[in-house]
Amino acid sequence: MPTPSTPFDRLPRYVRVRSDEAATFVEFDFAIGTPDLYVELVMPRPAFAQFCQANRVQHMDAQMCAAIEADMRKWRYGDA
C-alpha cells in the first residue's frame, strides 16, 4: 500500500481484464494507487499492450478481484 508521501508517478498501477482473450478490443479496469478505485477502459489489443508497458501495470490477482467483486455486490445489493 502506498504511503501518503509516495509521489504520483511511483504509485502502483493495476489492471483487471474483463474481456475474452480472443476479443479484438480489451475491456479492462485501470486503477492507480489502490485497486478498488478504478476506471473502465476499452482499447484495441496492441494499444492495451503498449498501455500496460508504459504504465508498468500489475495485473490484479484472484484475491484482489474477489475483494473488488464483493465490494461491488455490497454497494449494489446492500449487506445480507
PDB file as gemmi writes it, atoms N, CA and C in Angstrom:
CRYST1    1.000    1.000    1.000  90.00  90.00  90.00 P 1                      
ATOM      1  N   MET A   1       0.847  -1.176   0.000  1.00  0.00           N  
ATOM      2  CA  MET A   1       0.000   0.000   0.000  1.00  0.00           C  
ATOM      3  C   MET A   1       0.889   1.235   0.000  1.00  0.00           C  
ATOM      4  N   PRO A   2       0.615   2.186  -0.857  1.00  0.00           N  
ATOM      5  CA  PRO A   2       1.437   3.389  -0.913  1.00  0.00           C  
ATOM      6  C   PRO A   2       1.244   4.265   0.326  1.00  0.00           C  
ATOM      7  N   THR A   3       2.255   5.014   0.673  1.00  0.00           N  
ATOM      8  CA  THR A   3       2.159   5.952   1.783  1.00  0.00           C  
ATOM      9  C   THR A   3       1.698   7.296   1.254  1.00  0.00           C  
ATOM     10  N   PRO A   4       1.197   8.189   2.129  1.00  0.00           N  
ATOM     11  CA  PRO A   4       0.747   9.499   1.659  1.00  0.00           C  
ATOM     12  C   PRO A   4       1.855  10.314   0.986  1.00  0.00           C  
ATOM     13  N   SER A   5       3.097  10.011   1.286  1.00  0.00           N  
ATOM     14  CA  SER A   5       4.193  10.777   0.698  1.00  0.00           C  
ATOM     15  C   SER A   5       4.731  10.175  -0.601  1.00  0.00           C  
ATOM     16  N   THR A   6       4.131   9.088  -1.072  1.00  0.00           N  
ATOM     17  CA  THR A   6       4.576   8.464  -2.316  1.00  0.00           C  
ATOM     18  C   THR A   6       4.253   9.381  -3.496  1.00  0.00           C  
ATOM     19  N   PRO A   7       5.265   9.742  -4.305  1.00  0.00           N  
ATOM     20  CA  PRO A   7       4.980  10.583  -5.482  1.00  0.00           C  
ATOM     21  C   PRO A   7       4.027   9.867  -6.440  1.00  0.00           C  
ATOM     22  N   PHE A   8       3.189  10.653  -7.117  1.00  0.00           N  
ATOM     23  CA  PHE A   8       2.173  10.087  -8.006  1.00  0.00           C  
ATOM     24  C   PHE A   8       2.763   9.137  -9.037  1.00  0.00           C  
ATOM     25  N   ASP A   9       3.884   9.506  -9.633  1.00  0.00           N  
ATOM     26  CA  ASP A   9       4.460   8.665 -10.688  1.00  0.00           C  
ATOM     27  C   ASP A   9       5.045   7.363 -10.139  1.00  0.00           C  
ATOM     28  N   ARG A  10       5.123   7.226  -8.835  1.00  0.00           N  
ATOM     29  CA  ARG A  10       5.641   5.993  -8.230  1.00  0.00           C  
ATOM     30  C   ARG A  10       4.532   5.103  -7.656  1.00  0.00           C  
ATOM     31  N   LEU A  11       3.283   5.572  -7.732  1.00  0.00           N  
ATOM     32  CA  LEU A  11       2.179   4.769  -7.218  1.00  0.00           C  
ATOM     33  C   LEU A  11       1.980   3.531  -8.095  1.00  0.00           C  
ATOM     34  N   PRO A  12       1.606   2.404  -7.486  1.00  0.00           N  
ATOM     35  CA  PRO A  12       1.365   1.206  -8.292  1.00  0.00           C  
ATOM     36  C   PRO A  12       0.133   1.381  -9.170  1.00  0.00           C  
ATOM     37  N   ARG A  13       0.164   0.751 -10.335  1.00  0.00           N  
ATOM     38  CA  ARG A  13      -0.957   0.785 -11.270  1.00  0.00           C  
ATOM     39  C   ARG A  13      -1.456  -0.634 -11.477  1.00  0.00           C  
ATOM     40  N   TYR A  14      -2.765  -0.792 -11.458  1.00  0.00           N  
ATOM     41  CA  TYR A  14      -3.378  -2.106 -11.537  1.00  0.00           C  
ATOM     42  C   TYR A  14      -4.313  -2.215 -12.738  1.00  0.00           C  
ATOM     43  N   VAL A  15      -4.373  -3.424 -13.292  1.00  0.00           N  
ATOM     44  CA  VAL A  15      -5.261  -3.724 -14.416  1.00  0.00           C  
ATOM     45  C   VAL A  15      -6.013  -5.009 -14.106  1.00  0.00           C  
ATOM     46  N   ARG A  16      -7.318  -4.969 -14.400  1.00  0.00           N  
ATOM     47  CA  ARG A  16      -8.138  -6.188 -14.330  1.00  0.00           C  
ATOM     48  C   ARG A  16      -8.857  -6.318 -15.663  1.00  0.00           C  
ATOM     49  N   VAL A  17      -8.485  -7.321 -16.448  1.00  0.00           N  
ATOM     50  CA  VAL A  17      -9.077  -7.530 -17.770  1.00  0.00           C  
ATOM     51  C   VAL A  17     -10.431  -8.190 -17.596  1.00  0.00           C  
ATOM     52  N   ARG A  18     -11.432  -7.649 -18.298  1.00  0.00           N  
ATOM     53  CA  ARG A  18     -12.799  -8.161 -18.207  1.00  0.00           C  
ATOM     54  C   ARG A  18     -13.250  -8.856 -19.491  1.00  0.00           C  
ATOM     55  N   SER A  19     -12.550  -8.648 -20.588  1.00  0.00           N  
ATOM     56  CA  SER A  19     -12.966  -9.221 -21.872  1.00  0.00           C  
ATOM     57  C   SER A  19     -12.329 -10.587 -22.100  1.00  0.00           C  
ATOM     58  N   ASP A  20     -12.848 -11.264 -23.099  1.00  0.00           N  
ATOM     59  CA  ASP A  20     -12.344 -12.567 -23.501  1.00  0.00           C  
ATOM     60  C   ASP A  20     -10.957 -12.414 -24.137  1.00  0.00           C  
ATOM     61  N   GLU A  21     -10.105 -13.396 -23.969  1.00  0.00           N  
ATOM     62  CA  GLU A  21      -8.748 -13.337 -24.519  1.00  0.00           C  
ATOM     63  C   GLU A  21      -8.723 -13.220 -26.042  1.00  0.00           C  
ATOM     64  N   ALA A  22      -9.749 -13.697 -26.717  1.00  0.00           N  
ATOM     65  CA  ALA A  22      -9.786 -13.668 -28.179  1.00  0.00           C  
ATOM     66  C   ALA A  22     -10.431 -12.396 -28.732  1.00  0.00           C  
ATOM     67  N   ALA A  23     -10.919 -11.530 -27.858  1.00  0.00           N  
ATOM     68  CA  ALA A  23     -11.604 -10.317 -28.310  1.00  0.00           C  
ATOM     69  C   ALA A  23     -10.633  -9.347 -28.981  1.00  0.00           C  
ATOM     70  N   THR A  24     -11.119  -8.629 -29.977  1.00  0.00           N  
ATOM     71  CA  THR A  24     -10.318  -7.629 -30.674  1.00  0.00           C  
ATOM     72  C   THR A  24     -10.005  -6.458 -29.754  1.00  0.00           C  
ATOM     73  N   PHE A  25     -10.996  -6.055 -28.962  1.00  0.00           N  
ATOM     74  CA  PHE A  25     -10.820  -4.957 -28.019  1.00  0.00           C  
ATOM     75  C   PHE A  25     -10.720  -5.512 -26.605  1.00  0.00           C  
ATOM     76  N   VAL A  26      -9.855  -4.911 -25.811  1.00  0.00           N  
ATOM     77  CA  VAL A  26      -9.677  -5.332 -24.428  1.00  0.00           C  
ATOM     78  C   VAL A  26     -10.483  -4.389 -23.540  1.00  0.00           C  
ATOM     79  N   GLU A  27     -11.422  -4.954 -22.805  1.00  0.00           N  
ATOM     80  CA  GLU A  27     -12.175  -4.203 -21.799  1.00  0.00           C  
ATOM     81  C   GLU A  27     -11.488  -4.461 -20.464  1.00  0.00           C  
ATOM     82  N   PHE A  28     -11.146  -3.379 -19.750  1.00  0.00           N  
ATOM     83  CA  PHE A  28     -10.405  -3.571 -18.510  1.00  0.00           C  
ATOM     84  C   PHE A  28     -10.659  -2.439 -17.527  1.00  0.00           C  
ATOM     85  N   ASP A  29     -10.344  -2.716 -16.271  1.00  0.00           N  
ATOM     86  CA  ASP A  29     -10.374  -1.721 -15.208  1.00  0.00           C  
ATOM     87  C   ASP A  29      -8.934  -1.294 -14.965  1.00  0.00           C  
ATOM     88  N   PHE A  30      -8.744   0.006 -14.763  1.00  0.00           N  
ATOM     89  CA  PHE A  30      -7.413   0.552 -14.509  1.00  0.00           C  
ATOM     90  C   PHE A  30      -7.464   1.374 -13.234  1.00  0.00           C  
ATOM     91  N   ALA A  31      -6.547   1.084 -12.313  1.00  0.00           N  
ATOM     92  CA  ALA A  31      -6.510   1.780 -11.030  1.00  0.00           C  
ATOM     93  C   ALA A  31      -5.088   2.258 -10.739  1.00  0.00           C  
ATOM     94  N   ILE A  32      -5.005   3.374 -10.053  1.00  0.00           N  
ATOM     95  CA  ILE A  32      -3.715   3.921  -9.621  1.00  0.00           C  
ATOM     96  C   ILE A  32      -3.739   4.046  -8.107  1.00  0.00           C  
ATOM     97  N   GLY A  33      -2.749   3.459  -7.457  1.00  0.00           N  
ATOM     98  CA  GLY A  33      -2.611   3.575  -6.008  1.00  0.00           C  
ATOM     99  C   GLY A  33      -3.323   2.504  -5.222  1.00  0.00           C  
ATOM    100  N   THR A  34      -4.564   2.251  -5.540  1.00  0.00           N  
ATOM    101  CA  THR A  34      -5.349   1.235  -4.849  1.00  0.00           C  
ATOM    102  C   THR A  34      -6.262   0.546  -5.867  1.00  0.00           C  
ATOM    103  N   PRO A  35      -6.359  -0.759  -5.839  1.00  0.00           N  
ATOM    104  CA  PRO A  35      -7.127  -1.451  -6.876  1.00  0.00           C  
ATOM    105  C   PRO A  35      -8.634  -1.264  -6.790  1.00  0.00           C  
ATOM    106  N   ASP A  36      -9.149  -0.751  -5.683  1.00  0.00           N  
ATOM    107  CA  ASP A  36     -10.609  -0.657  -5.554  1.00  0.00           C  
ATOM    108  C   ASP A  36     -11.200   0.660  -6.049  1.00  0.00           C  
ATOM    109  N   LEU A  37     -10.395   1.563  -6.557  1.00  0.00           N  
ATOM    110  CA  LEU A  37     -10.883   2.796  -7.169  1.00  0.00           C  
ATOM    111  C   LEU A  37     -10.331   2.823  -8.596  1.00  0.00           C  
ATOM    112  N   TYR A  38     -11.201   2.571  -9.566  1.00  0.00           N  
ATOM    113  CA  TYR A  38     -10.730   2.342 -10.929  1.00  0.00           C  
ATOM    114  C   TYR A  38     -11.645   2.995 -11.956  1.00  0.00           C  
ATOM    115  N   VAL A  39     -11.146   3.070 -13.175  1.00  0.00           N  
ATOM    116  CA  VAL A  39     -11.945   3.494 -14.324  1.00  0.00           C  
ATOM    117  C   VAL A  39     -12.025   2.316 -15.283  1.00  0.00           C  
ATOM    118  N   GLU A  40     -13.110   2.262 -16.032  1.00  0.00           N  
ATOM    119  CA  GLU A  40     -13.289   1.213 -17.030  1.00  0.00           C  
ATOM    120  C   GLU A  40     -12.831   1.759 -18.377  1.00  0.00           C  
ATOM    121  N   LEU A  41     -11.978   1.015 -19.067  1.00  0.00           N  
ATOM    122  CA  LEU A  41     -11.431   1.447 -20.351  1.00  0.00           C  
ATOM    123  C   LEU A  41     -11.570   0.341 -21.388  1.00  0.00           C  
ATOM    124  N   VAL A  42     -11.521   0.728 -22.656  1.00  0.00           N  
ATOM    125  CA  VAL A  42     -11.543  -0.208 -23.777  1.00  0.00           C  
ATOM    126  C   VAL A  42     -10.495   0.246 -24.774  1.00  0.00           C  
ATOM    127  N   MET A  43      -9.662  -0.692 -25.228  1.00  0.00           N  
ATOM    128  CA  MET A  43      -8.610  -0.387 -26.197  1.00  0.00           C  
ATOM    129  C   MET A  43      -8.410  -1.561 -27.138  1.00  0.00           C  
ATOM    130  N   PRO A  44      -7.933  -1.286 -28.355  1.00  0.00           N  
ATOM    131  CA  PRO A  44      -7.513  -2.395 -29.219  1.00  0.00           C  
ATOM    132  C   PRO A  44      -6.362  -3.139 -28.530  1.00  0.00           C  
ATOM    133  N   ARG A  45      -6.253  -4.412 -28.801  1.00  0.00           N  
ATOM    134  CA  ARG A  45      -5.249  -5.240 -28.127  1.00  0.00           C  
ATOM    135  C   ARG A  45      -3.817  -4.680 -28.209  1.00  0.00           C  
ATOM    136  N   PRO A  46      -3.344  -4.224 -29.391  1.00  0.00           N  
ATOM    137  CA  PRO A  46      -1.974  -3.676 -29.440  1.00  0.00           C  
ATOM    138  C   PRO A  46      -1.807  -2.421 -28.563  1.00  0.00           C  
ATOM    139  N   ALA A  47      -2.817  -1.565 -28.535  1.00  0.00           N  
ATOM    140  CA  ALA A  47      -2.751  -0.362 -27.703  1.00  0.00           C  
ATOM    141  C   ALA A  47      -2.748  -0.730 -26.222  1.00  0.00           C  
ATOM    142  N   PHE A  48      -3.503  -1.771 -25.862  1.00  0.00           N  
ATOM    143  CA  PHE A  48      -3.535  -2.228 -24.475  1.00  0.00           C  
ATOM    144  C   PHE A  48      -2.149  -2.707 -24.032  1.00  0.00           C  
ATOM    145  N   ALA A  49      -1.477  -3.447 -24.898  1.00  0.00           N  
ATOM    146  CA  ALA A  49      -0.131  -3.930 -24.566  1.00  0.00           C  
ATOM    147  C   ALA A  49       0.818  -2.759 -24.339  1.00  0.00           C  
ATOM    148  N   GLN A  50       0.749  -1.744 -25.183  1.00  0.00           N  
ATOM    149  CA  GLN A  50       1.584  -0.552 -25.018  1.00  0.00           C  
ATOM    150  C   GLN A  50       1.215   0.196 -23.736  1.00  0.00           C  
ATOM    151  N   PHE A  51      -0.067   0.309 -23.462  1.00  0.00           N  
ATOM    152  CA  PHE A  51      -0.556   0.981 -22.262  1.00  0.00           C  
ATOM    153  C   PHE A  51      -0.004   0.301 -21.007  1.00  0.00           C  
ATOM    154  N   CYS A  52      -0.075  -1.027 -20.974  1.00  0.00           N  
ATOM    155  CA  CYS A  52       0.427  -1.783 -19.823  1.00  0.00           C  
ATOM    156  C   CYS A  52       1.925  -1.584 -19.634  1.00  0.00           C  
ATOM    157  N   GLN A  53       2.656  -1.600 -20.725  1.00  0.00           N  
ATOM    158  CA  GLN A  53       4.100  -1.422 -20.644  1.00  0.00           C  
ATOM    159  C   GLN A  53       4.450  -0.003 -20.176  1.00  0.00           C  
ATOM    160  N   ALA A  54       3.799   0.993 -20.750  1.00  0.00           N  
ATOM    161  CA  ALA A  54       4.088   2.386 -20.409  1.00  0.00           C  
ATOM    162  C   ALA A  54       3.749   2.699 -18.953  1.00  0.00           C  
ATOM    163  N   ASN A  55       2.708   2.052 -18.425  1.00  0.00           N  
ATOM    164  CA  ASN A  55       2.277   2.322 -17.055  1.00  0.00           C  
ATOM    165  C   ASN A  55       2.827   1.329 -16.039  1.00  0.00           C  
ATOM    166  N   ARG A  56       3.607   0.360 -16.505  1.00  0.00           N  
ATOM    167  CA  ARG A  56       4.198  -0.643 -15.612  1.00  0.00           C  
ATOM    168  C   ARG A  56       3.121  -1.249 -14.691  1.00  0.00           C  
ATOM    169  N   VAL A  57       2.048  -1.729 -15.309  1.00  0.00           N  
ATOM    170  CA  VAL A  57       0.899  -2.209 -14.539  1.00  0.00           C  
ATOM    171  C   VAL A  57       1.158  -3.557 -13.889  1.00  0.00           C  
ATOM    172  N   GLN A  58       0.416  -3.794 -12.848  1.00  0.00           N  
ATOM    173  CA  GLN A  58       0.357  -5.099 -12.199  1.00  0.00           C  
ATOM    174  C   GLN A  58      -1.031  -5.648 -12.490  1.00  0.00           C  
ATOM    175  N   HIS A  59      -1.103  -6.858 -12.986  1.00  0.00           N  
ATOM    176  CA  HIS A  59      -2.402  -7.478 -13.205  1.00  0.00           C  
ATOM    177  C   HIS A  59      -2.933  -7.937 -11.852  1.00  0.00           C  
ATOM    178  N   MET A  60      -4.188  -7.606 -11.587  1.00  0.00           N  
ATOM    179  CA  MET A  60      -4.785  -7.967 -10.303  1.00  0.00           C  
ATOM    180  C   MET A  60      -4.848  -9.479 -10.168  1.00  0.00           C  
ATOM    181  N   ASP A  61      -4.520  -9.955  -8.985  1.00  0.00           N  
ATOM    182  CA  ASP A  61      -4.598 -11.392  -8.739  1.00  0.00           C  
ATOM    183  C   ASP A  61      -6.027 -11.762  -8.332  1.00  0.00           C  
ATOM    184  N   ALA A  62      -6.267 -13.036  -8.161  1.00  0.00           N  
ATOM    185  CA  ALA A  62      -7.619 -13.533  -7.859  1.00  0.00           C  
ATOM    186  C   ALA A  62      -8.145 -12.959  -6.548  1.00  0.00           C  
ATOM    187  N   GLN A  63      -7.280 -12.795  -5.568  1.00  0.00           N  
ATOM    188  CA  GLN A  63      -7.705 -12.259  -4.276  1.00  0.00           C  
ATOM    189  C   GLN A  63      -8.155 -10.797  -4.410  1.00  0.00           C  
ATOM    190  N   MET A  64      -7.421  -9.999  -5.156  1.00  0.00           N  
ATOM    191  CA  MET A  64      -7.803  -8.595  -5.386  1.00  0.00           C  
ATOM    192  C   MET A  64      -9.141  -8.522  -6.116  1.00  0.00           C  
ATOM    193  N   CYS A  65      -9.295  -9.337  -7.153  1.00  0.00           N  
ATOM    194  CA  CYS A  65     -10.534  -9.343  -7.938  1.00  0.00           C  
ATOM    195  C   CYS A  65     -11.721  -9.755  -7.075  1.00  0.00           C  
ATOM    196  N   ALA A  66     -11.531 -10.756  -6.221  1.00  0.00           N  
ATOM    197  CA  ALA A  66     -12.616 -11.220  -5.351  1.00  0.00           C  
ATOM    198  C   ALA A  66     -13.027 -10.127  -4.365  1.00  0.00           C  
ATOM    199  N   ALA A  67     -12.070  -9.396  -3.820  1.00  0.00           N  
ATOM    200  CA  ALA A  67     -12.377  -8.309  -2.880  1.00  0.00           C  
ATOM    201  C   ALA A  67     -13.164  -7.205  -3.584  1.00  0.00           C  
ATOM    202  N   ILE A  68     -12.785  -6.876  -4.808  1.00  0.00           N  
ATOM    203  CA  ILE A  68     -13.487  -5.836  -5.560  1.00  0.00           C  
ATOM    204  C   ILE A  68     -14.902  -6.286  -5.901  1.00  0.00           C  
ATOM    205  N   GLU A  69     -15.054  -7.540  -6.319  1.00  0.00           N  
ATOM    206  CA  GLU A  69     -16.379  -8.079  -6.635  1.00  0.00           C  
ATOM    207  C   GLU A  69     -17.281  -8.065  -5.401  1.00  0.00           C  
ATOM    208  N   ALA A  70     -16.734  -8.432  -4.245  1.00  0.00           N  
ATOM    209  CA  ALA A  70     -17.520  -8.431  -3.005  1.00  0.00           C  
ATOM    210  C   ALA A  70     -17.960  -7.009  -2.662  1.00  0.00           C  
ATOM    211  N   ASP A  71     -17.080  -6.041  -2.839  1.00  0.00           N  
ATOM    212  CA  ASP A  71     -17.420  -4.646  -2.562  1.00  0.00           C  
ATOM    213  C   ASP A  71     -18.481  -4.143  -3.529  1.00  0.00           C  
ATOM    214  N   MET A  72     -18.369  -4.535  -4.803  1.00  0.00           N  
ATOM    215  CA  MET A  72     -19.373  -4.136  -5.791  1.00  0.00           C  
ATOM    216  C   MET A  72     -20.746  -4.696  -5.432  1.00  0.00           C  
ATOM    217  N   ARG A  73     -20.787  -5.966  -5.001  1.00  0.00           N  
ATOM    218  CA  ARG A  73     -22.060  -6.580  -4.602  1.00  0.00           C  
ATOM    219  C   ARG A  73     -22.641  -5.865  -3.383  1.00  0.00           C  
ATOM    220  N   LYS A  74     -21.780  -5.508  -2.434  1.00  0.00           N  
ATOM    221  CA  LYS A  74     -22.239  -4.824  -1.226  1.00  0.00           C  
ATOM    222  C   LYS A  74     -22.912  -3.496  -1.588  1.00  0.00           C  
ATOM    223  N   TRP A  75     -22.282  -2.729  -2.462  1.00  0.00           N  
ATOM    224  CA  TRP A  75     -22.850  -1.435  -2.852  1.00  0.00           C  
ATOM    225  C   TRP A  75     -24.075  -1.590  -3.738  1.00  0.00           C  
ATOM    226  N   ARG A  76     -24.093  -2.611  -4.552  1.00  0.00           N  
ATOM    227  CA  ARG A  76     -25.223  -2.800  -5.467  1.00  0.00           C  
ATOM    228  C   ARG A  76     -26.443  -3.362  -4.731  1.00  0.00           C  
ATOM    229  N   TYR A  77     -26.225  -4.345  -3.852  1.00  0.00           N  
ATOM    230  CA  TYR A  77     -27.347  -5.053  -3.236  1.00  0.00           C  
ATOM    231  C   TYR A  77     -27.476  -4.828  -1.738  1.00  0.00           C  
ATOM    232  N   GLY A  78     -26.512  -4.184  -1.112  1.00  0.00           N  
ATOM    233  CA  GLY A  78     -26.541  -3.964   0.331  1.00  0.00           C  
ATOM    234  C   GLY A  78     -26.029  -5.186   1.085  1.00  0.00           C  
ATOM    235  N   ASP A  79     -25.849  -5.019   2.365  1.00  0.00           N  
ATOM    236  CA  ASP A  79     -25.388  -6.140   3.199  1.00  0.00           C  
ATOM    237  C   ASP A  79     -26.493  -7.171   3.355  1.00  0.00           C  
ATOM    238  N   ALA A  80     -26.088  -8.425   3.404  1.00  0.00           N  
ATOM    239  CA  ALA A  80     -27.067  -9.517   3.552  1.00  0.00           C  
ATOM    240  C   ALA A  80     -27.566  -9.589   4.969  1.00  0.00           C  
TER     241      ALA A  80                                                      
END                                                                             
